[in-house]
Amino acid sequence: MSTATADLPRTRPAAAPARAPRGPRRRGTALGLLAWVLGILAFLPIAWMVLTSFHSEPDAAKNPPALGASLTLDAYRDFFGSGGGASPWPALLNSAVASLASTLLVLVLALPAAYALSLRPVRKWTDVLFFFLSTKMLPVVAGLLPIYLFAKNTGFLDNIWLLVILYTSMNLPIAVWMMQSFLAEVPTALIEAAQLDGARLPTILARVVAPIALPGIAATSLICFIFSWNELLFARVLSGVVAETAPVFLTGFITSQGLFLAKVCAASLVISLPVLAAGFAAQDKLVQGLSLGAVK
């Protein structure tokens, strides 16, 4: 009995799982806490703006602020014109038209340009990209007077289509620069196969390149839309009553009578909603697009 027991193979005790070093684990925890703190600090002004928009003007103007003040919708009623003020719908419609039309034009022009720079041999393509980017180095205010004189002499003042052209020209260099890196990840074998099947360039761009680079196109279009929606300087100088945009309408709450803080907060929240909705709807494509090309 003892002999049989001695002949059995002896099993070694299971090794204890290796513990992660405490240094990297503590460092990761500290970085996570720091990220949460920074995120909360960045969100506090937005939360304060939302809370202030539901206060009355006397409560919103108190210093120190009244945290327990009663909530009301008076600021939103005044913003939407129920209080006798101007209606914001024409300005919101103008911003939507200018932003969407300019973004669509940017995509139509930037996609072939980025295709030529990334998937077709172009001499000194880095110089071309630098030229596109150098157009953004000129301060916007430096070109404001010539553009104003041109618009005045040609009858384009207070015209929404002038803003569409300006927003397109402003966002086109950034769009070409971004989409060039996105389209560089498209396999050239697919394009060559489409060419062997007799597909022309518009068909290749629409059915081969665009579906593959869709996350990058979504990221580019979202950034161009945000830039166009938030633009104020050109819209303030070149528009009036007909072509007034939402940011220009927002500045109308700052008058010689004072700053209507609750109304400004309510208007800022409403005007920011289209951008937030667009970003939320395209968040998956935005993350994919911004990370596209990061790993070779």
C-alpha positions as CSV (number, residue, x, y, z in Angstrom):
1,M,0.0,0.0,0.0
2,S,2.8,2.3,0.9
3,T,4.7,1.3,-2.2
4,A,1.8,2.1,-4.5
5,T,1.4,5.4,-2.8
6,A,5.1,6.2,-3.3
7,D,4.9,5.4,-7.0
8,L,2.2,8.0,-7.6
9,P,3.5,11.2,-9.3
10,R,3.6,14.1,-6.9
11,T,1.7,17.2,-7.9
12,R,3.3,20.6,-7.3
13,P,1.3,23.2,-5.6
14,A,-0.2,25.8,-8.0
15,A,1.9,28.9,-8.3
16,A,0.4,32.0,-6.9
17,P,-0.7,34.5,-9.6
18,A,1.8,37.2,-10.2
19,R,0.8,40.5,-8.7
20,A,1.0,43.7,-10.7
21,P,3.6,46.1,-9.4
22,R,2.1,48.6,-7.1
23,G,3.9,51.5,-8.7
24,P,2.2,51.4,-12.2
25,R,-1.1,50.5,-10.6
26,R,-1.0,53.5,-8.3
27,R,0.1,55.7,-11.1
28,G,-2.8,54.6,-13.2
29,T,-5.2,55.3,-10.4
30,A,-3.8,58.7,-9.9
31,L,-4.1,59.5,-13.6
32,G,-7.6,58.3,-13.6
33,L,-8.6,60.5,-10.7
34,L,-6.8,63.5,-12.4
35,A,-8.8,62.9,-15.5
36,W,-12.0,62.8,-13.6
37,V,-11.1,66.1,-11.8
38,L,-10.2,67.8,-15.0
39,G,-13.4,66.5,-16.7
40,I,-15.6,67.8,-13.8
41,L,-13.8,71.2,-13.9
42,A,-14.3,71.5,-17.6
43,F,-18.0,70.6,-17.2
44,L,-18.7,73.0,-14.4
45,P,-19.1,76.1,-16.6
46,I,-21.6,74.2,-18.8
47,A,-23.6,73.0,-15.8
48,W,-23.6,76.6,-14.4
49,M,-24.8,78.0,-17.7
50,V,-27.7,75.4,-17.8
51,L,-28.7,76.2,-14.2
52,T,-28.5,80.0,-14.8
53,S,-30.7,79.7,-17.9
54,F,-33.6,78.4,-15.6
55,H,-33.3,81.4,-13.2
56,S,-34.9,84.7,-13.4
57,E,-32.8,87.7,-14.3
58,P,-32.6,89.2,-10.8
59,D,-31.5,85.8,-9.4
60,A,-29.0,85.2,-12.2
61,A,-27.4,88.6,-11.6
62,K,-26.9,88.1,-7.9
63,N,-23.4,88.1,-6.5
64,P,-22.7,85.7,-4.9
65,P,-25.1,83.6,-7.0
66,A,-28.2,82.2,-5.5
67,L,-28.0,78.4,-5.8
68,G,-31.4,77.7,-4.3
69,A,-33.3,80.2,-6.4
70,S,-36.6,79.2,-7.9
71,L,-36.5,77.8,-11.4
72,T,-38.4,79.3,-14.3
73,L,-38.7,79.1,-18.1
74,D,-38.9,82.9,-18.6
75,A,-35.5,83.1,-20.3
76,Y,-36.5,80.5,-22.9
77,R,-39.8,82.2,-23.5
78,D,-38.0,85.4,-24.2
79,F,-35.5,83.7,-26.4
80,F,-38.2,82.1,-28.6
81,G,-40.0,85.4,-28.9
82,S,-42.9,84.9,-26.5
83,G,-41.8,87.9,-24.5
84,G,-42.1,90.3,-27.4
85,G,-38.6,90.0,-28.7
86,A,-37.4,88.9,-32.1
87,S,-37.9,85.3,-33.2
88,P,-34.7,83.3,-33.4
89,W,-35.9,80.9,-36.1
90,P,-34.7,83.0,-39.1
91,A,-31.2,83.2,-37.6
92,L,-31.2,79.5,-36.8
93,L,-32.3,78.7,-40.3
94,N,-29.6,80.9,-41.8
95,S,-27.0,79.2,-39.7
96,A,-28.2,75.8,-40.7
97,V,-28.2,76.7,-44.4
98,A,-24.8,78.3,-44.3
99,S,-23.2,75.4,-42.3
100,L,-24.8,72.5,-44.2
101,A,-24.2,74.0,-47.6
102,S,-20.6,75.0,-47.0
103,T,-19.9,71.6,-45.4
104,L,-21.3,69.8,-48.5
105,L,-19.3,72.0,-50.8
106,V,-16.1,71.4,-48.8
107,L,-16.6,67.6,-49.0
108,V,-17.3,67.7,-52.8
109,L,-14.1,69.8,-53.4
110,A,-11.8,68.2,-50.7
111,L,-12.4,64.6,-51.6
112,P,-10.9,64.7,-55.2
113,A,-8.1,66.9,-53.9
114,A,-7.2,64.6,-51.1
115,Y,-7.5,61.6,-53.5
116,A,-5.0,63.2,-55.8
117,L,-2.6,64.0,-53.0
118,S,-2.8,60.6,-51.3
119,L,-3.5,58.0,-53.9
120,R,-2.0,59.5,-57.0
121,P,1.6,60.4,-57.6
122,V,1.8,64.2,-57.3
123,R,5.2,65.9,-57.4
124,K,6.0,67.8,-54.2
125,W,2.8,66.9,-52.5
126,T,4.1,68.0,-49.2
127,D,4.6,71.5,-50.6
128,V,1.0,71.5,-51.8
129,L,-0.3,70.5,-48.3
130,F,1.8,73.2,-46.8
131,F,0.3,75.8,-49.2
132,F,-3.2,74.7,-48.2
133,L,-2.3,75.1,-44.5
134,S,-0.5,78.4,-45.0
135,T,-3.8,80.0,-46.1
136,K,-4.9,79.6,-42.5
137,M,-1.9,81.6,-41.2
138,L,-3.4,85.0,-42.3
139,P,-5.5,86.5,-39.5
140,V,-9.1,86.6,-40.5
141,V,-9.5,90.2,-39.5
142,A,-6.8,91.1,-42.1
143,G,-9.0,90.1,-45.0
144,L,-12.2,91.5,-43.5
145,L,-12.0,95.0,-45.1
146,P,-11.3,93.8,-48.7
147,I,-14.1,91.2,-48.5
148,Y,-16.5,93.8,-47.1
149,L,-15.7,96.3,-49.9
150,F,-16.1,93.5,-52.5
151,A,-19.5,92.5,-51.0
152,K,-20.6,96.1,-50.9
153,N,-19.7,96.8,-54.5
154,T,-21.2,93.6,-55.8
155,G,-24.4,93.8,-53.8
156,F,-23.6,90.7,-51.7
157,L,-24.0,92.3,-48.3
158,D,-26.5,90.7,-46.1
159,N,-26.6,87.6,-48.4
160,I,-26.4,84.1,-46.9
161,W,-24.7,82.7,-50.0
162,L,-21.7,85.0,-49.4
163,L,-21.3,83.4,-46.0
164,V,-21.5,79.9,-47.7
165,I,-18.7,80.8,-50.1
166,L,-16.6,82.3,-47.2
167,Y,-17.1,79.3,-44.9
168,T,-16.2,76.9,-47.8
169,S,-13.0,78.7,-48.5
170,M,-12.1,78.8,-44.8
171,N,-12.7,75.1,-44.1
172,L,-11.4,73.7,-47.4
173,P,-7.7,73.7,-46.4
174,I,-8.3,71.9,-43.1
175,A,-10.6,69.4,-44.9
176,V,-8.0,68.6,-47.5
177,W,-5.3,68.3,-44.9
178,M,-7.4,65.9,-42.8
179,M,-8.8,63.8,-45.6
180,Q,-5.4,63.3,-47.2
181,S,-4.3,61.3,-44.2
182,F,-7.5,59.4,-44.1
183,L,-7.5,58.5,-47.8
184,A,-3.8,57.4,-47.6
185,E,-5.1,54.3,-45.7
186,V,-7.3,53.2,-48.6
187,P,-5.8,50.0,-50.3
188,T,-4.6,50.9,-53.8
189,A,-5.4,47.3,-54.9
190,L,-9.2,48.1,-54.6
191,I,-8.8,51.1,-56.8
192,E,-6.7,49.3,-59.4
193,A,-9.4,46.5,-59.5
194,A,-12.1,49.1,-60.0
195,Q,-10.1,50.7,-62.8
196,L,-9.6,47.3,-64.5
197,D,-13.4,46.8,-64.4
198,G,-13.8,50.1,-66.3
199,A,-14.8,52.4,-63.4
200,R,-14.2,56.1,-63.9
201,L,-13.0,58.5,-61.3
202,P,-16.4,59.7,-60.0
203,T,-17.5,56.0,-59.6
204,I,-14.2,55.2,-57.8
205,L,-14.6,58.1,-55.4
206,A,-18.3,57.4,-54.7
207,R,-18.3,53.6,-54.5
208,V,-14.8,52.6,-53.5
209,V,-13.0,55.4,-51.7
210,A,-15.9,57.1,-49.9
211,P,-17.3,53.9,-48.1
212,I,-13.8,52.9,-46.9
213,A,-12.9,56.4,-45.7
214,L,-16.4,57.1,-44.3
215,P,-15.2,57.6,-40.6
216,G,-12.6,60.2,-41.8
217,I,-15.2,61.9,-44.0
218,A,-17.6,62.0,-41.0
219,A,-14.9,63.5,-38.7
220,T,-14.0,66.1,-41.3
221,S,-17.6,67.1,-42.0
222,L,-18.4,67.4,-38.3
223,I,-15.4,69.7,-37.7
224,C,-16.3,71.9,-40.8
225,F,-19.9,72.1,-39.6
226,I,-18.8,73.2,-36.1
227,F,-16.5,75.9,-37.5
228,S,-19.2,77.2,-39.8
229,W,-21.9,77.2,-37.1
230,N,-19.8,79.0,-34.6
231,E,-18.3,81.6,-36.9
232,L,-19.1,85.2,-35.7
233,L,-16.7,87.8,-37.2
234,F,-17.7,87.5,-40.9
235,A,-21.4,87.0,-40.0
236,R,-21.4,90.0,-37.8
237,V,-19.8,92.4,-40.3
238,L,-21.3,91.0,-43.6
239,S,-24.8,90.2,-42.5
240,G,-27.7,92.3,-41.3
241,V,-31.4,91.4,-41.0
242,V,-31.8,88.9,-43.9
243,A,-28.6,86.9,-43.4
244,E,-28.3,87.1,-39.6
245,T,-26.9,83.9,-38.1
246,A,-27.4,82.4,-34.7
247,P,-24.2,83.7,-33.1
248,V,-25.0,87.2,-34.3
249,F,-28.5,86.8,-32.9
250,L,-26.9,85.7,-29.6
251,T,-25.0,89.0,-29.3
252,G,-28.3,90.9,-29.5
253,F,-28.9,90.1,-25.8
254,I,-26.0,92.3,-24.8
255,T,-27.5,95.8,-25.1
256,S,-26.8,99.2,-23.7
257,Q,-29.4,98.5,-21.0
258,G,-27.1,95.8,-19.6
259,L,-26.3,92.1,-19.9
260,F,-29.3,89.8,-19.6
261,L,-27.5,86.8,-18.2
262,A,-30.3,84.3,-18.0
263,K,-31.4,85.0,-21.6
264,V,-27.8,84.7,-22.8
265,C,-27.4,81.4,-21.1
266,A,-30.7,80.1,-22.5
267,A,-29.8,81.3,-26.0
268,S,-26.3,79.8,-25.7
269,L,-27.7,76.4,-24.7
270,V,-30.3,76.4,-27.5
271,I,-27.8,77.5,-30.1
272,S,-25.3,74.8,-29.0
273,L,-27.8,72.0,-29.3
274,P,-27.4,71.4,-33.0
275,V,-23.6,71.0,-32.7
276,L,-24.1,68.7,-29.7
277,A,-26.7,66.6,-31.5
278,A,-24.4,66.3,-34.6
279,G,-21.5,65.3,-32.4
280,F,-23.6,62.7,-30.5
281,A,-25.0,61.2,-33.7
282,A,-21.6,60.8,-35.3
283,Q,-19.6,60.0,-32.2
284,D,-18.7,56.5,-33.3
285,K,-17.6,57.7,-36.8
286,L,-15.8,60.6,-35.2
287,V,-13.7,58.4,-32.9
288,Q,-12.9,56.0,-35.8
289,G,-12.0,58.9,-38.1
290,L,-9.8,60.7,-35.7
291,S,-7.9,57.4,-34.9
292,L,-7.7,56.4,-38.6
293,G,-4.1,56.4,-39.7
294,A,-2.7,56.7,-36.2
295,V,-1.3,53.1,-36.3
296,K,0.7,52.2,-39.3
